[in-house]
Amino acid sequence: MSLSDSRWFKRLQGRMLHQRKVLHFRAPLEYGAPYLIDALRSKLPPLVWFELTDRETGDLVAQTNKLVEAFNRTVGQNIIDYGVTPLYIATILQRYDAIFDRYCFVYSGVEVVPGLMELFQQLVELGHQVVILGEMDLSGADVVPREELLLTPAEMLDLSGLVFQLSQQVVDSLQQKSLGVFETFWVEAHLQKGWSIPQQPCAVGRRLPRGYEIEIKPAFLLPMLLKKEKYLEALELAVDSLPEQVPGFLERAASRLILQGEHEQLFKTLQRLPEGFLSQEVVLRWRLEAAYLMNQQERLRTEVLDHLEQHAAPDLRALAANLWFFGAEDRFNAEVQRAVEQKRSALTVLAQAKAYRWQVQGLGDIQKYVDLLFEALRLAEQSNDLLMVIRVAVQLPYGLLLNNQLQEAMHWANWSMQFLNSLPFMNAVDRLFTVNVWYYTRILSGQFEGLEAALQEALRLSRATSEIMTFHLNCTWTEYCLIAGHPERALEYWLELWRNHNRHDKGRFAYYLVRLLVALGRDREAEKYAREALALNADAPAWKKRYAHLALALSLVRLNPEEALQHIHLVESPNPFKYTERVWVAAPLIKKILLERMGLPEDLEADPLETAYLRQLTLHERLEYVGSLNLLKDAGMEEAKPQDQLLIRTLGRTEIRLRGEVLDLSPKQVEIIVLLALHPQGLSGEQLLLELYGDEGSYGNLKALISRLRRTVPIQSQPYKLQLNYRADFQELFESIRQGRVDQVLELYGGRLLEQSRAPGIESLRQELERQLKSLIENTRDSEWVLRVAEKFEDDLEVWEHLAGIISRQSQHYAFVLAKVKRLREDWGVV
């Protein structure tokens, strides 16, 4: 007989099994709730049990990390990243609700902050169970008070008879000693029988009850914690008991904790070190790194700078230079140079690259900046510093773009994503930075498929994670809106920034705002913002003032070209900042447009390297800088690469563009264009009627449709065929499948072709496309690629089963894929 046969257990199990709200056992753990949960494991969904201690008090990220760790441990894979907020977790679970099992979330600890309680309520709404253990005061939960958990005398006697066969006299003694507290009775009864002390169930397995612990000497415990990579616990132990050992493992521990988003806990723990250890270089460096991530670096400024007066401390010096002297200051260059002379590490060389960028005098010098980034990456890889690898890798695509190497930037953005996905852990901010540069390179290369939804999702997550990340993602969203032809969709964000930021920031914001307004044809409004920015930046640093001149020049291209040219000359006047940012490209582009509009000859004194640089830019890159396709047309620059007159998009989203403008067409008109594109040799009226309607169509309706369509798109009769150049995504997809170009296939396939269409010709085309795509999938062993395609197929069991057969058990997606296959088999009734 066991605990689950006792009256006490049977009395309380109903509260657990039939609960539809957050259930709160408001009592110390020794009152028995952990034992009750453990005994009910077979009847409950899989447990996601996490526990918080005093060290996580008030730290929402550290608390959420404990939940993330427990969830990933339960599902067997790293599904959710570290360093996220409860809102992020709720979003992930809600988005993938159809494939996740139901879970029982068990929390034990000292407090529940509001963000966690909101998450618990959302989990219950999604059908999960939530159980809270502890004496904290909560609202909105169904409470089981400590009195209800107490063993009654009859229950003690019953439990004693079932498990221990103790005499009445002994049971009476245990009743007096325990006062009905389950754990006290349970432990003492075991001791009466001469059995070993029973362990209390907990989040990490089992442990000895409070008061019965066996103390392990810190010197023995610390190596075990480090071996298991329990870095926060190891650091806590060493700070309190073995401070002299902290510098020896702090590099790897601190790097991991920051990757996991636990910088606040790192800072608090290091602050407890004795005075003599606080000022050691490695300790001070990571205190400063953590303080910066908390936006509290000024707390350490005096201490760090005083230390640097007396010591070389190259890594600390490089970090301090980046935080306090970055930009066009001699102090920045001097500090970085001193650091890199003392030590060439990933951190010091990355700082050297940033310093050199402010000293670039000509386009030919940019390559050295890129070379320094590559050196920093190699040093990070050699030292196995994962944090620096990902941070340098994110910088590389921007450096390559500055060097006019778009294709290479795309390759490195892809590599960064692959490296990120190979890591077993990653905080949300570094993940979003990496994703952002990947989105950015795709936009500049015109690969828009699936980007809009992905960018919006990333923006939603960034708002719950990082303000600076929200800014960077909105910059990328703006480039997408400009290049994709929807500038109005990004406008509100920049108007909000304009209203709420200090005057020196308005110069930079004005350039973003003006591009959008010019693209919308609102030049007068753009001029107003630009003039205000220039006035407010009169005493700003030169590089910020340069943005304001650039914004005003762009706003005046059509209104006052002569004045616009004057501002361009001010932007291009000799200064050490000309090539520090990619925005410099806008100035020569705008100058070319102005000279063309004013009927003036080209600038004969232009730098030949600069002229060649501009000539190599893609249309999307040029459009990024000036915002308006019409301005590029005025200067004859819209044909930066061959452009098809008709662009047909049918995969995942439907869009027909004629010479860059989106056409407002009915579904049937879209189907006609697709069918004619599919048959470039043309279709007779009867053939087109059958392809469009089958046996149910009317020739009169077809002629009316084509007649209206001809007002926009040139169509020949007898046979019907398109009378202009065109490009169709489904044709490009067919060709990529034929050539086996899997990366291009993934970029092109945004979803099913015209999914709502029931036209026979379209359905036939859709089926053939998916047949060829599945054939390619079945012959591909790259599980990461297959996963990304499978997500677009959503509920195709064959595709997901193939993925389950090739994915590695070590993949972070392994559990996710198996759960998806299991759910699809259940939905389709497959045994």
ZILIN-V365594 format. One record per helix or strand of 2 or more residues. SS is the DSSP state (helix for helix, strand for strand). FROM is the first residue (numbers start at 1). TO is the last residue. If there is no record, write none. Layout:
{{SS:FROM:TO} {SS:FROM:TO}}
This chain:
{{helix:3:5} {helix:7:17} {strand:23:26} {helix:29:31} {helix:33:39} {helix:41:43} {strand:46:51} {helix:54:56} {helix:60:75} {helix:86:95} {strand:103:108} {helix:114:125} {strand:129:133} {strand:142:145} {helix:146:149} {helix:153:164} {helix:168:178} {helix:182:192} {strand:199:202} {strand:205:208} {helix:218:227} {helix:231:241} {helix:243:259} {helix:263:270} {helix:275:278} {helix:281:293} {helix:297:310} {helix:314:324} {helix:330:342} {helix:346:357} {helix:363:382} {helix:386:402} {helix:406:422} {helix:428:444} {helix:451:463} {helix:467:484} {helix:487:489} {helix:491:500} {helix:503:519} {helix:523:536} {helix:542:555} {helix:561:572} {helix:584:597} {helix:608:616} {helix:619:626} {helix:629:634} {strand:646:649} {strand:655:658} {strand:661:662} {helix:667:678} {helix:685:696} {helix:699:709} {strand:715:716} {strand:720:722} {strand:726:728} {helix:729:739} {helix:742:748} {helix:760:778} {helix:783:793} {helix:797:806} {helix:814:828}}
